[in-house]
Amino acid sequence: MTWTEKRSAPGVSRSSMTIAALSTVVEWYDFTLYLYLATVLSRVFLGGGETSLLVTLAGFAMAYGMRPLGAIVFGHIGDRIGRRTVLLLSMTLMTLAMLATALLPTYESLGPAAGGLLLLLRCFMAFSVGGEYTGVVAYLLEGAREDRRGLVTSTASAASEVGALLAVAVSALTVGSMSAASLDAWGWRIPFFVGAALAGGVWIARSTMQESPDFVRQVAQRTVPASPIRHTLAHHRAALFRTFAISALGSITYYVGITYVPTFLTTSATLGESRSLWLSTIAAVAVILATPLAGTLSDRVGRKPVLIGLALACTLLPLTTFAFMARGSAAQIACGAIVLACLAGGVSAVGAPATAEQFPGEGRLSGLALGVTTATALFGGLTPFLAEFLIKATGWNAMPGAMIAAVALAVLPLFLAMPETCPAQAKARPWLRGARKR
């Protein structure tokens, strides 16, 4: 029996699954909040100026480099001590980081050191977030029925979009409801206080969760690996490459195709800050609706064909949409933003089960940590900065779309060669399975 065919032991309550699925709201709220407020933060913490936005985006990319380290540390804890423990610990650190950010002194009162403190807290936040999404995806996969894994794990992606929607909505309300002077003086703190309150509430809810049934099985069977990372590197190197490829496409479509769009529209003088944020709110709603559909489709036809179709779409559509958004009508701008957002949501929805199914329960979090977060650090945190830099260097507004297309073309061969991991499809078409037996 392969691990993709193995049914998790019963015992996860519906409330525990619901809490796990919805709690990714906080992670994506904070990380997208920074990008949605990038132009504001560049003034508040770096004093404005011609290069302040690039420096702010570069700080986001630098901090994102801490995410793989956090994922490795939290992945080890989750594989050795339990999924529930790691989810509580990471949320504790996230709450503290968001509260501290809301209380930071600004450039006006502290000078350049304010920007340094912001970067330090972003690094702390990225470290704590490292174990969040992968821990939740593993928990949901291990507690879901085999025939509903795609739908159930995609709820983590949908909840993430709720977090992004909340972030852009709070940002738009904050920016649109006060003068620029009030926003820079104190208004920017409001979204971060909201985030700290959300994180504290999620921690309380998580304290009632049950442990993952797969980890309970490992403890009972005494199969918990002594060194999860070494175990994964020794037995699942091919799975790591596949996980990296899936996550690379998911990251660049999300961070360039969703969170960078407001900055793109603002800096290209297409829309103002407030209207750009409201457009992103509409796009986030579209993603929330599309995500469970993509997850369900992957349960019906398999992860592999859905990923291949999305990769092909990513080679063509982003180039067109960014060109339209730079010089098109209001309808073209809205259509482009929604198409980009739905592409990103689809990849994230299918990528959640597809990456987690690459590994058995033993060492699953460490495998996801090495594959997912490394790709996210390279193709997520760095890409908004690169997109802005390359547009300024080349003058080509479609450059962000070209970046997405390049990654899609690079990972497509791996998608074509990868085995099918959806349990129902692997059983129905065993020649597609290709999974290594435990």
Number of C-alpha atoms within 10 A of each C-alpha: 9 15 18 23 15 12 14 21 16 13 13 19 11 11 13 20 21 15 18 26 24 19 26 26 25 30 27 23 27 28 21 23 24 21 23 28 21 22 21 22 23 21 18 22 27 24 17 15 9 7 10 19 22 18 16 25 25 20 21 26 23 19 23 28 22 22 26 27 20 24 33 24 18 29 31 25 20 25 26 21 14 21 26 21 16 23 28 18 16 23 25 17 16 26 23 16 24 24 19 16 20 18 11 16 17 23 19 15 10 13 14 14 15 20 23 14 18 23 20 17 18 25 23 21 27 29 26 27 29 27 33 27 26 27 28 26 26 25 28 28 26 26 26 20 17 19 15 19 27 31 25 26 31 32 25 28 31 28 23 28 28 23 26 29 27 24 30 30 22 22 26 22 15 18 21 16 13 12 12 12 9 12 18 19 13 12 17 19 17 14 24 24 18 19 27 21 14 18 28 18 15 21 20 13 16 19 14 12 21 15 17 24 19 24 25 17 16 16 15 10 9 9 12 20 17 13 13 23 20 14 17 23 16 9 13 17 14 12 23 21 16 22 28 23 25 27 28 27 31 31 26 28 34 26 22 29 29 26 25 24 27 29 23 23 22 17 16 17 12 19 20 14 22 18 16 22 30 19 22 26 23 17 23 29 18 18 28 23 14 18 28 24 18 25 32 21 17 27 23 15 13 22 29 22 15 20 25 19 13 18 25 14 14 26 20 15 18 27 19 13 24 27 19 21 25 19 15 15 12 13 11 17 22 19 17 23 26 24 19 24 29 25 26 25 32 27 29 28 31 33 29 33 26 26 27 28 25 24 26 21 23 21 26 25 34 30 34 32 31 22 25 32 31 24 24 25 22 17 26 27 26 23 26 27 21 20 21 22 16 16 16 14 9 9 10 14 22 19 22 28 25 21 22 28 23 13 20 27 15 15 19 21 12 15 22 12 11 18 20 26 27 26 26 20 20 20 15 10 11 14 11 16 19 13 22 14 9 8
